[in-house]
């Protein structure tokens, strides 16, 4: 039965997580401390990757710059994936942090660029890799599970780097024009080892919460994921496409899912026609500027959508106005509608705007997104299994 296979695939993530994060927690905590020092010196986080791994760079950039945790400060971060070698050669500075993403087997070009950044004095992260200030082996040979564990890793970095600010562990050396952002720093400093140990414990706690949510998803959502995959496969056989969309971190997840469809990481998987409405910055900014941000996805659906297509909305809240308006249009057009949602599914569930609601019942956005990644990767695998039947 497909839903039993989906349950097992979701639970396989937990076995990897339980081996990976206890090994990495203290190293990650120390990396957070070093990142705090760099940010206070005016450093920036510069991230990059290729193919689906470019979406991790997108995700890092939006989460550090526009943190979803209320009250946290915006930290400078950029996604340089489009031409990362030339871009980093041109703009990287000694106080910066440079983060390179790649597949489980690694990416030689990514590592070569990271080495150049290291030679400039930057703090480097190889995810995965062997040569960097923070280098880790791939958590799994499975590209989807690998990417999910790396997402949790960088989420813990942006969540916990603020701890070192708030505990006054790091005193500003020279924040320059940005010094006004850190009036709480200075004064009494706590013991470095104590704060680092607290951060490491927090990282392990976050991984355990993900594991709990995956168990819940395996029990509560596996049958719905299986039914959803069957309905999507039927639309695809009719010539339909997947049209995905979301905001912020969910936009990067929509992009990742679509890239997994059109250029799947596992050689035996068949490509699936899919597009992401979140991957069109010129269109998004034009519509938002000229008409309004509430219709940025609606406008594109009007142009692109067909009855046989599938609208896949990703939203942690289930209440984003531009998502709701787009789903209303998808309903009018007779499209199959799917929602990857958080909390209780929000207005999307209450108004029954989707044929299939895959809900991560959690009220904390990073954990919702991480569990959603496990769900949509498993959904992608299920689509491939159905296409082989």
C-alpha positions in Angstrom: 0.0 0.0 0.0 1.3 3.4 -1.0 0.4 5.1 2.3 2.4 2.5 4.3 5.4 3.2 2.1 4.9 7.0 2.7 4.8 6.4 6.5 8.1 4.5 6.3 9.7 7.2 4.2 8.7 9.9 6.7 10.0 7.9 9.6 13.3 7.2 7.8 14.1 10.9 8.3 14.1 10.5 12.0 16.7 7.8 12.0 19.0 10.1 10.1 18.2 13.1 12.4 18.9 11.1 15.5 22.4 10.2 14.3 23.2 13.6 12.8 22.3 16.3 15.2 23.8 14.9 18.4 27.1 14.7 16.5 26.8 18.3 15.2 25.1 20.3 17.9 28.1 21.6 19.7 29.9 22.4 16.5 26.8 24.3 15.3 26.6 26.2 18.6 30.3 27.3 18.2 29.5 28.3 14.6 26.6 30.5 15.9 29.0 32.3 18.2 31.5 32.9 15.4 28.6 34.2 13.2 27.5 36.6 15.9 31.0 38.0 16.0 31.1 38.4 12.2 27.7 40.2 12.1 28.8 42.6 14.8 31.9 43.4 12.7 29.7 44.3 9.7 29.9 40.9 8.0 27.3 39.5 5.7 26.1 36.0 5.0 26.7 35.1 1.3 25.0 31.9 0.3 25.0 29.9 -3.0 24.2 26.6 -4.6 23.2 25.1 -7.9 19.9 23.6 -9.1 17.6 22.6 -6.2 20.4 23.6 -3.8 20.2 27.2 -4.9 16.8 27.2 -3.1 18.6 26.6 0.2 20.6 29.8 -0.5 17.3 31.6 -1.2 15.9 30.3 2.0 19.0 31.3 4.1 18.9 34.8 2.6 15.2 35.5 3.4 15.3 34.0 6.9 18.3 36.0 8.1 17.2 39.2 6.4 13.5 38.9 7.3 13.3 36.7 10.4 9.9 35.2 11.2 10.6 35.3 14.9 9.0 38.5 16.1 11.4 41.1 17.4 14.6 39.6 15.9 16.8 42.0 14.0 17.4 41.8 10.2 20.8 40.5 9.4 22.5 41.1 6.1 22.3 38.0 3.8 22.4 37.5 0.0 21.8 34.7 -2.4 24.5 34.7 -5.0 23.6 31.5 -6.8 23.1 33.0 -10.2 26.8 33.5 -10.8 28.4 32.7 -7.4 32.0 32.4 -8.5 32.3 35.8 -10.1 30.1 37.4 -7.5 32.0 36.2 -4.5 35.3 37.1 -6.2 34.0 40.6 -6.5 32.2 41.4 -3.3 33.4 39.0 -0.5 35.2 40.7 2.4 37.2 39.2 5.3 34.5 39.6 7.9 31.8 37.9 5.7 30.4 34.4 6.1 30.1 32.3 3.0 27.8 29.3 2.8 27.9 26.8 -0.1 25.2 24.1 -0.7 25.4 21.0 -2.8 24.2 17.4 -3.2 25.3 14.5 -0.9 28.3 13.7 -3.1 29.4 17.3 -2.9 30.2 19.8 -5.6 33.8 20.5 -6.5 33.1 24.0 -7.9 31.3 25.0 -4.7 34.2 23.8 -2.6 36.7 25.6 -4.8 34.8 28.9 -4.4 34.6 28.3 -0.7 38.3 27.8 -0.5 38.8 31.2 -2.3 36.5 32.8 0.2 38.4 31.2 3.1 41.7 32.6 1.7 40.1 36.0 1.8 39.4 35.6 5.5 35.7 34.7 5.3 34.1 32.2 7.7 33.1 29.3 5.4 30.4 26.6 5.6 30.5 23.6 3.3 27.0 21.9 3.3 28.3 19.3 2.6 32.0 19.2 2.0 35.4 18.5 3.5 37.2 21.8 3.3 35.7 24.8 5.2 35.7 26.3 8.7 32.4 24.4 9.2 32.4 21.4 7.0 30.1 18.4 7.4 29.6 15.1 5.6 26.2 14.6 4.0 23.7 13.5 6.7 22.4 10.9 4.2 23.1 9.6 0.7 19.4 10.2 -0.1 19.4 13.7 -1.7 15.9 14.6 -0.3 16.7 13.6 3.3 20.1 15.2 3.0 18.5 18.5 2.0 16.0 18.4 4.8 18.6 17.9 7.4 20.7 20.7 6.0 17.6 23.0 6.1 17.2 22.2 9.8 20.9 22.9 10.3 20.7 26.4 8.8 17.4 27.2 10.5 19.1 26.5 13.8 21.9 28.8 12.9 19.6 31.8 12.2 17.4 31.0 15.2 20.2 30.7 17.7 22.7 33.3 16.5 20.5 35.8 18.2 21.0 34.1 21.6 24.6 35.3 21.6 23.4 38.9 21.0 20.8 38.7 23.7 23.0 37.1 26.3 25.6 39.7 25.8 28.2 37.0 25.1 29.8 39.0 22.3 30.9 42.6 22.7 30.9 44.8 19.6 34.4 45.4 18.3 33.4 47.9 15.6 29.9 47.8 14.3 30.4 51.1 12.5 27.2 52.6 11.2 25.3 49.6 12.3 26.2 50.0 16.0 22.8 51.5 16.8 21.3 48.1 16.1 23.0 46.6 19.1 22.5 48.9 22.1 21.9 45.9 24.4 25.5 44.7 23.9 28.4 45.4 26.1 28.4 45.4 29.9 28.5 42.1 31.8 29.4 39.1 29.6 28.3 35.6 30.4 30.6 32.6 30.4 31.2 31.5 26.8 31.1 27.8 27.5 27.8 28.1 29.4 26.1 30.0 26.5 27.5 27.6 23.9 26.2 24.6 25.8 22.8 26.1 26.1 22.7 26.7 22.3 23.8 23.2 21.6 21.0 21.9 23.9 18.5 24.1 22.1 19.6 22.8 18.7 19.0 19.2 19.9 15.6 20.2 21.2 14.6 21.6 17.8 15.7 18.4 16.0 13.6 16.4 18.5 10.6 18.5 17.8 11.0 17.9 14.1 11.1 14.2 14.8 7.9 14.3 16.8 6.2 16.2 14.0 7.3 13.7 11.4 5.9 10.8 13.5 2.6 12.8 13.7 2.7 13.4 9.9 3.3 9.7 9.3 0.3 8.7 11.4 -2.1 11.5 10.4 -1.2 12.5 6.9 0.2 9.5 5.1 -3.1 8.3 3.7 -3.9 11.9 2.5 -0.5 12.2 0.9 -1.2 8.9 -1.0 -4.6 10.1 -2.1 -3.2 13.4 -3.1 -0.4 11.8 -5.1 -2.9 9.6 -7.0 -5.1 12.6 -7.9 -2.1 14.6 -9.0 -0.8 11.7 -11.1 -4.2 11.5 -12.8 -4.0 15.2 -13.8 -0.5 14.8 -15.0 -1.5 11.9 -17.2 -4.1 14.2 -18.8 -1.3 16.7 -19.7 -1.5 18.9 -16.6 1.3 20.7 -14.9 2.0 21.5 -11.3 1.8 25.3 -10.6 3.3 26.0 -7.1 3.5 29.2 -5.1 4.2 30.6 -1.7 5.6 33.6 0.2 9.0 34.1 1.8 10.5 30.8 3.0 7.5 29.0 1.5 8.4 30.6 -1.9 11.8 28.9 -1.7 10.0 25.6 -0.9 7.7 26.1 -3.9 10.9 26.6 -6.0 12.6 23.6 -4.5 9.6 21.3 -5.2 9.3 22.5 -8.8 13.1 22.0 -9.4 12.7 18.5 -7.9 10.0 17.8 -10.4 11.7 19.1 -13.5 15.3 18.0 -12.7 15.0 15.2 -10.1 18.1 14.5 -8.1 17.8 10.8 -8.3 18.6 9.5 -11.8 15.9 6.9 -11.9 13.1 9.4 -11.3 11.1 10.8 -14.2 10.8 14.6 -14.8 7.4 16.1 -14.1 6.1 19.3 -15.7 6.0 22.0 -13.1 6.5 25.8 -12.7 6.8 28.1 -9.6 5.0 31.4 -9.6 7.5 32.5 -6.9 10.4 32.2 -9.3 9.5 35.3 -11.3 10.9 38.4 -9.5 10.3 40.9 -12.3 6.6 39.7 -12.6 6.2 39.7 -8.8 7.5 43.2 -8.3 5.7 44.6 -11.3 2.3 43.3 -10.2 2.9 44.2 -6.6 3.9 47.8 -7.6 1.3 48.4 -10.2 -1.7 46.5 -8.8 -1.0 45.2 -5.3 0.8 42.3 -3.6 -2.5 40.5 -3.0 -2.7 39.6 -6.7 0.9 38.6 -7.4 -0.1 34.9 -7.9 -3.6 35.5 -9.2 -2.3 37.5 -12.1 0.1 34.7 -13.1 -2.6 32.0 -12.7 -4.9 34.0 -15.0 -2.2 33.9 -17.7 -0.9 30.3 -17.2 -3.5 28.0 -15.6 -5.5 25.4 -17.4 -8.3 23.1 -16.1 -6.1 20.0 -16.1 -3.4 21.7 -14.0 -2.6 21.4 -10.3 -2.4 24.4 -8.0 0.0 23.7 -5.1 0.0 26.4 -2.4 2.5 26.4 0.4 1.7 28.5 3.4 2.7 28.1 7.1 -0.3 30.2 8.3 -3.0 29.1 5.8 -4.2 32.7 5.8 -2.1 34.7 3.4 -4.4 36.8 1.3 -2.5 36.4 -2.0 -2.5 32.6 -1.5 -6.3 32.6 -0.8 -7.1 34.7 -3.8 -5.0 32.4 -6.1 -6.7 29.3 -4.7 -10.2 30.9 -5.3 -9.2 31.4 -8.9 -7.8 27.9 -9.2 -11.2 26.6 -7.9 -13.1 28.6 -10.5 -10.9 27.1 -13.2 -11.5 23.5 -12.1 -7.9 22.9 -11.2 -6.9 20.3 -8.6 -5.9 22.3 -5.5 -3.4 21.1 -2.9 -2.3 23.0 0.3 0.8 22.4 2.4 -0.2 24.3 5.5 0.7 24.9 9.2 -1.1 25.7 12.4 -4.7 24.3 11.9 -4.7 25.0 8.2 -6.2 28.5 8.7 -8.7 30.1 6.4 -7.7 27.8 3.6 -9.0 24.8 5.5 -12.0 26.6 7.0 -13.2 27.7 3.6 -12.3 24.3 2.0 -10.2 26.0 -0.7 -8.1 22.9 -1.4 -9.0 19.3 -2.4 -6.1 18.0 -0.3 -4.9 19.8 2.9 -1.6 18.5 4.2 -1.4 20.2 7.6 1.6 20.3 9.9 -0.1 21.0 13.2 2.5 23.3 14.8 2.6 27.0 15.5 6.3 27.6 15.0 7.3 28.5 11.5 10.7 26.9 11.2 9.5 23.5 12.4 6.4 23.8 10.1 8.7 24.4 7.1 11.1 21.6 7.9 8.2 19.1 8.2 6.6 20.4 5.1 9.9 19.7 3.2 9.7 16.1 4.3 6.1 15.9 3.1 6.6 17.5 -0.3 9.7 15.4 -0.9 7.8 12.3 -0.1 4.9 13.4 -2.3 7.4 13.8 -5.1 8.7 10.3 -4.6 5.1 9.0 -4.5 4.4 10.7 -7.8 7.3 8.9 -9.4 6.2 5.5 -8.0 2.7 6.1 -9.4 4.1 7.0 -12.9 6.0 3.7 -13.0 2.8 1.7 -12.4 
